[in-house]
Structure formats: C-alpha cells, structure tokens
Amino acid sequence: MHVKVQGKLRAPSQYFCPILQEVMEDPHIAADGFTYEHRAIKAWVDRHNVSPVTKHRLQHQMLTPNRTLRLAIQYWRSR
C-alpha cells in the first residue's frame, strides 16, 4: 500500500494515480475502469491505445470525471 502523509493522516492507496504515483487532484476513469490523474491519462491516451495498468487495448479514449473520488481526496486533504 502506498502512503503519503498529509498532516497525520495517510492517503489510501486508491488516491494515487497509477501513472504518476502521486495523490490525484483531478481523477478520471478510463475505459479500463481504472482511475488516473486527468493530465496523466490524457497524455497517455494521446500516445497509446492500451491501458497503462493492464496493457490491454482501450475500447475508447473517453475519460469520465471520478467526482466521488475527487470529493474523498478533497476531504482527506482538508483534515
């Protein structure tokens, strides 16, 4: 589990972008079902047609904001 300390709280591993290995600010869901930092996955899909996690072909390049995760991360950061 990756952890990064924010005050005395540790970030859950799902708050980290699989590409950047940093806590996300603008999480988006890709066609593979994984969530990534928007700028990182946007740059990835502009150059590749496979998932950065599974290496399987992405069925589309649409990115969907993960608002629930974004709110959870914002709440974690505010504590």
Sequence and secondary structure as in RCSB ss.txt:
>XXXX:A:sequence
MHVKVQGKLRAPSQYFCPILQEVMEDPHIAADGFTYEHRAIKAWVDRHNVSPVTKHRLQHQMLTPNRTLRLAIQY
WRSR
>XXXX:A:secstr
    EETTEE  GGGB TTT SB SSEEE TTS EEEHHHHHHHHHH SB TTT  B S    EE HHHHHHHHH
HHH 
